[in-house]
């Protein structure tokens, strides 16, 4: 992997707030950024390992920093929490892919939705938690890992359709049809997932920098609403194109967005509770 293609860390300015001096190689301009803002930005992806080590050394020299540590400094509980959240994200994504095949009509509320809508918005909450405590880069890694897990799961199902049939079993055609529909849902959900979750993560970090890590509910709601709208439009348009009528697809997009909006608002409270839990029990540095 190549480093310092766009940026180079020149050093640090010490004052009331420690800032990093970064050289923009294309223009020669030197910019000053707060350490946490630099670590959460995409600029840090271009820095070499020695620069990252220097950045983290300055960033975590203060005991009130409780968000992102170097790999070797994270305690065991913190990594168990990260693993558990990542595993939950992958399981929910796979469950959403399978249950997204079937559209249902809730006549009481006049909503047309796939059952996956009740599981999938949980991924936004989990990604918000990952961004809050592990940073944008770690959240993106989890998104990619869960995406690959879903691909492998559906790929394995597809391979079972290639095996020789047993003529006595009457459900072979139904099984093949179901798996093929899952593949169509996978294509739609994968594109929607990658775009919406990365936009969700990016917005969370940008708003966090703009608000100086305050107003958690603002960044969670804004990022989740934007991600939910993008996800609903992409998924419904691709997964059910040619299967359902255009008015039905439009109704499904609106229905999904309403439910995801409810999740976005209600999801703020567990994130506040989780943040308190992480700060008290998870992000305690071993001495």
N, C-alpha and C positions, 0 to 999 in steps of 0.2 A: 504494500500500500504506500502511495506517495503522499508526502506531507509538504506543507509550506508552498502550495501551488498558488494560493491567493493571499495568504496572510502570514505574518511573522510576529511573534511576541518579542518586543524590544526590552521590556522591563516593567517596573512598577513605580507608581508615584505614591508616597506615603504622606498621609494627612489625616484629617478627621475620618475620611473614608479612603481605603486603599483602592486605587484604580490601576488598571493594566494599560500599558501603551502598546498598541497594535499597529503594525505597518501594513497598509494596503498595497500589495506589490504592483498592482496594475496602474496605480496612480501616484504612488510614492507618498500618499497622505498618511499621517499618523493620527490615529484616533485614540481617545481615552475612554475606557469603559469600566464600570464597577465589576468587581471580580465575579459576583454571582451572575450578573447579566451576561458576561462573557462565557461563563461555564455553561449556561443554559442555551446560548445561541449556537447557530450552525458554524460560526467562526472557529469554535473550539474543535470541530471535527477536522479542520485543516491543519491544526497545530501538531508538531511532532511530539513524541512521548516525553522528551526532556522538558519541553515547554508546558505540557499538560501537568507534569509532576511539579514543576515550579509554581504553576497556577494553583494547584490543589494544596500545596504546602502553605501558600499565603492565605488561601480561602478558608482552610480548616484549622488555622492557628487560633481561631476564636471559638470559644465553647458554645456560643449561641447559634452556631450554624448547625442545623439539624436536617438538612435535606439530602445532599449527595456526597458520599465519601469516596475515597479511592478504594479499589477492589480489595486491597490487603487490609484496609482499616475497618471495613464493615464487620459488625459483630454477627454472631451466628443467628440470632433471632431476626435480625434485619433481612438476612438472606433467605431464611425460612418463609418470612412474610412475602418476599418478592417471588419466591418459587410458588407459593400457594396462590397468589393472585394471578400469576402467569398461567398456572395449570387451570384455574377456574375460567380464565379468559378463553383458553383453547377449547375446553369442554363446552362452554356456552356457545361458542362459534360453531362447533360441530353440530350441537343440538339444534341450533337455529337453521343450519343448512338442511338438515333432514326434515324438520317440522315446517320449513318454509315452502314445501311442495304443495301443501293443501291450503287453499283459500277457504275461509269460513265466514258466514254472515251472522253477526250478532244483531238479531232483529230488535232487541230491546233498545239498543243505542243506534241502530241503523248503521253499523260499521261493517265494512268488508276488509278482513285482515287474514294473514296467515298466522297460525299459532306461534310462530317464531317471534312475533312482535312482543310477546310477554317475556321472552328471555333475552333477546338481542340488546335492548336498551341498557341492560345491566353492564354490557361491555363498556359503555361510555363512562359509567360510574367507576369501574375498575381502572380504566385508562386515566381518568382524572386523578385517582389515588396514586397511581404509578408516577404521573407527572409531578404531583405535589411533593412526593418524598424521594423519588429516584431520578428525576430529571427527564428531559426530552429524549436523550439518547437511549436510556434504559427502557423508556416506554416504547420507543420505536422498535427496539430489539424484541420486546414481548409481542408486539403487533405482528412482526415478521414471523416469529416462531409459531404463533397460533395460526397464522395464515398457512404456513408450511404443513402444520399438523392436519389442518382441514383438507388440504390438497392430497396428502398421503392417505387419509381416511377414505375420501371419495374415490381416489385412484384404486385403492384396495377393493372397494365395492364394485367398481367397474370391471376389474380383472375377474371377479367371480362370475360375471356374465359371459365370459369367454370360455368357461369350463363346459365340458360336455353335459347335455341335459339328460335328466332321467324322465323318460316318457310317461312313467306312471304318476309323476308329480304334476298336478293340474295348474299350478300357480306360476309356471315358468314365464309366460308372457307378461303376467301382471308384475312379476318381480323385475323383469327387464325394463318394463315401462316406468316403474317406480324409480329404478336406478338412473335411467336416462333423464327423468325429470329432476332428480337430485343434481345431476351434472349441470343441467341448465340453470338451476338455482345457484349452484356453486359459482358458475361464471359471473352471474349477476351479483351475488353477494360478495364475491372476492373483489370485484372492481369497486363496489360500493364501500366495502370494508376498508380497503387500502386508502381510498381517497378520504372518506369521512373520518376515520380514526386518526390519520396523519394531520388532517386539517384541525381536528379536535385538539390534538397534542400541540400543534403549532400555535393555535389561538390561545390555549391555556398559558403557554410560556410567554407569549408576547404580552398578553394582558397582565400577567403576573409581574413582568418587568415594568410595564407602564404604571401599575398601581403600587409598585414597591412592596409586593407580596401581601397587600391588604385586599379587603373585599373579596374573599374567596367565593362567596355566592355569586358575585358579578361575573367572574371569569368562568365559573362552572356552568352557569345558565347560558351565557352568550355562546360559549364554545359548543355546548351540547345541542343547543337549538340549531346552530348553523350546520353541525355535523348531521343531526337528525334529518334536516330538510334535504341535504345532499344525498344522504343514504337512501331515504324513502323514494326520491325521484329516480335515482339510478337503478335501485333494486327492482321496483315494480315495473318500470319501463322495459327492462331487459328480461326479467324472469317470466313475465306473463304476456309479452308481446306475441300476438298471433294466437294466444290461447284464450284470453279474455277480451271483451270489447273495450274500446278506448274509454267510454264513460265509466266502466267498471274499474279500469286501471286508475283513472283519475280519482275515483272515490276511494280506492285502496290507498293511494298516495296520501290523501288528506287524512284518512283514518289512521294510518301508521304514524303520520306526523303528530297528530293529536295525542296519541298514546305516548310517543317518545317525548313529547313536550311535558307531559305529566311526570314521566320518569326524570326528566332533566331538573324540574323544580323540586320534586321530592328527594332526588338524589343528593341535594346539597347537604341535607341533615346527616346522612350516614358518613359523608366525607368530613364534616366537622367533627363527628364523633371519632372517626378513624384517625384524623389528624391529632386529636388529643391522646388517643391510645398510642399512636406511634411515638409521639414526643415523650410519653411517660414510660413506656415499656420496651418499645422496639429500638429506637435510636439512642440507646444508652451505650456509650463507648466503653468497651472493656479497658480497664486499667491494667 
